[in-house]
Amino acid sequence: MALRSEIDSRDIYKKASEMTKNALLKEKFNFLSREEEKHRIMIENMIKMKFPNEDINIPESTEVPLPRITVTEKDPISKLLSQAMNAEEETSKFYASIAKQLDDENASLMQYLSSIEMSHYYFLRAERDLALKFENYDQYFEMMHVGP
């Protein structure tokens, strides 16, 4: 379930990067996509260490009631950011609850991931606040990223 969540999050951030016109926000979504991929690898390695002779089966969908991110290109970027914040917060809670069920070493990894997901939440909240403050936040201006 955790693997599916990380894969879905990675793909959502990759799609968000493709949807946005703002080059700085595009880079931030790409960063989050890479972070989620690292989390997938960490969880996969933990599973392989715990069950070395078993195949890892990743479900098509997760049974964990994590919030879905559903936006279209017509939606304001603040909607995507708000939904992503909600998903990161719930994922953090999910990992914290898993940590309580595991041995010390694996519990530490889940607690770490829980903390990282909350850092993503705050990262996204800052972007969402900017998007709400500046109506044209996701617009592309040709000279926007030109240096001095």
N, C-alpha and C positions, 0 to 999 in steps of 0.2 A: 504494500500500500504506500509506504514511504517513497519507494522508487517511482511508482506511477505519479505521485504528487510532484516529485522533483522533475520528472520528464515533462509533465504537463506545464509546470511553471516555466521551465526552460523554453519550451515551444511558444508559450504565451508572450514571454518577453522578447523572443526573437521576432514574432509577428508584430508586436508593438513597435519594435525598432523599425520594421519595414513600413509601418503605417504613419509614423511621425515624420514631419518635415523638419523639425528643429534638430539641427546637427548635434547639439549638446545633449539633448534628451535622447536622441538616437544612440549616442555613445553610452549613456547611463543604462538604457534598456539592454544594450549588448553586454555591458558589465554584469547586470543581473542575470542574464541568460547564461553567461559563463559561470557565475557563482552557483546557479542551480545545477549545472552540469557537474561541477566539483562536488556538490552535495550528493548527487546520484552516485558518483564514483566512490565516495567515502562510505555510503550506505552499502553499496554493492560489495565493497571490500570487507566490510564488517560481516555481511552475510556469508561470504566465501570463507572467511576465517572460522566462523561458527559452524558452518555446514560445508566442509571442503569437498565432499563427494556428491553434492546434490546440485542439480541445475537450478538456476534462478528463474522463476516464472514471474513475469511482470503482467499483472492483469490489464485488460483493456481499459477498465475504469476502476476507480477507487471506491471502496465501501465507506471510507472516511467522509463524513459530511462536511467537506471543505467547500467554501464558497466558490461558485463558478464565476469566471470572468467572461462576460458577454458584452462585447462592444462592437460597433461597426465603425467604418471610416467616417461616418457622419456625426458620431457622438463626440462631445467635447473630450479633450484629453484628460480633463479632471475626472470624468467618469471612470475611465480606465485606471487612473492612478488610485482613485478611491476603492475600486474593486480589488486592485492588486494589494493595497494596504490591508484590506479585510482578509484576503487570502493569506498573506504573510503572518498576520496576527494569529489566525486560526491554526496555521501550520506550526507556529511556535508553541501554541498550547498543546497541539497533538504530540509534538516531539517531547515536551515536558512530561506528558502523561505516559508516553512509552518509556521514558527514562526510569520511571518509578517501578517498572516491571522487569528491568534488566539487571544483570550483574554490574559491578562497579565500572569496569572498563567500557562496556557498551553503553551504560547509563551516562557516562561522562561524554561520550560522543553525541548522544541524543540531547544532553543539556547544552552542549556547545552549539549544535545545530539550532536548537530552540533560541539561543541567544542571537545567533547570526540572523535567523529569520526576523527577530524583532529589530535588529539593526536595519534590515531591509525595509521594515515597516516605517521606521523614522526617516530613512532615506527617501522613500516614496511620499511620505507626508510632507516633507519639505518641498518636493516637486509639485505635489498637488496644491499646496498653499500658494506657490508661485503661479500655477495655472489658474487658480481662482482669482488671484489678484490682477493678473495681466491677461486680459481677454484674448490677445493675439499671441499668447505664449507659444503655441505650436505652429505659428506661421513661419515661413522661411523668407528671410530677407537676404538678398544676394551678398551684401557686404557685411553681414552680421558677424562672421567669424574671421574677418580679415584683421590681422594684427597691425600695430603701429608702423 
